[in-house]
Amino acid sequence: MSISPVKYQKIIGKFAVYLILTLLAFLFIAPILFMIVGSLKPDDLVLVESGSIKAFIPEQISLQNYENVFERVKFTQYFFNSLFITSMIVLIGLLINSMAAYAFSRMQWQGRDILFAVVLALMIIPFEAIAVPLFFQITLIGLRNTYIAQIVPFIANAFSIYLFYTFFIDLPKELEEAAKVDGASALQTFFQIIVPVAKPAFATVAILTFLTQWGSFLWPVMITVGEEVRPLPVAIAEFQTLPPLQWGDIMAFGVMMVAPVLILFLIFQKWFVKGVASSGVKG
């Protein structure tokens, strides 16, 4: 059975697309794979095999590098700090930003449009532009080197409010009208009607916020002094300077730092894709 030229071109085109996507996928996965494999190798082999295909093939598997990390630094303390700080920002931020977005998208009040325009304007201001003034304010009130200094400034987020807003604005108003007829208040309507149907938006904001805050480096470097509240990004930067320089240990530290992010995304990827599509956020 012969294949028509049109069908043949479609097959070739589809094959080319899959080939390109596979190469791109490997390009993005390669650094992570290199880090994972390197963390399982004896330290003396990491650099020796880094320039060959052996860098992605563990011939000698060992967990010694992971043991070294826990022996050399207070990894458990750093991990707890990052997890606590990031979790608080995500959880409290979901509540504050979603309620603010609901007020902007559904309620009528004086000055709403002006204030929402200000929120949108804040999206284009990089954190680096306000880091120094914020540092002096935190230092002035005596909150430097605390969890509060690393959590409170990042709870309210203009981009998160915008993501929630784009989702809420498209919800049918009949949902709220029915709740109002039943005598529900604005808060009851929000928590009992809107929140359950907005799970994709909550998942999207949660993942994006977690990714941003888990890898935050500039602010923790500026605001932390001791190990008590130091998060992982600052800890790994310092770990690289500790003698002796052992790349296997550094790889192991990096794997344990990246693992929570990968696990979170794999668990919530279904909701994340739905949230991106429904919020109109294109790559």
RALIN-V674488 format. One line per field, one symbol per residue. ss: DSSP state (H for helix, E for strand, C for the rest). phi: phi as a letter, one per 30 degrees, with the letter a starting at -180 (. if undefined). A space follows every 50 residues. Layout:
ss->???
phi->???
This chain:
ss->CCCCHHHHHHHHHHHHHHHHHHHHHHHHHHHHHHHHHHHCCCHHHHHHCC CCHHHHCCCCCCCHHHHHHHHHCCHHHHHHHHHHHHHHHHHHHHHHHHHH HHHHHHCCCCCHHHHHHHHHHHCCCCHHHCHHHHHHHHHHCCCCCCHHHH HHHHCCCHHHHHHHHHHHCCCCCHHHHHHHHCCCCHHHHHHHHHHHHCHH HHHHHHHHHHHHHHCCCHHHHHHCCCHHHCCHHHHHHHHCCCCCCCHHHH HHHHHHHHHHHHHHHHHHHHHHHHHHHHHCCCC
phi->.dcdeddddddddddddddddddddddddedddddddddcceedcdddcd cbdddcbddbcbcdddddddddbddeddddeddddddddddddedddddd dddddbccadiddddddddddddccddedcddedddddddcicdibdedc cedcddbdddddddeddddcddddddddddddiddddddddccdeddcee ddddddddddedddcdbededdccbcdebdddedddddddcddddbdddd ddddddddeedddddddcdddddddddddiccd
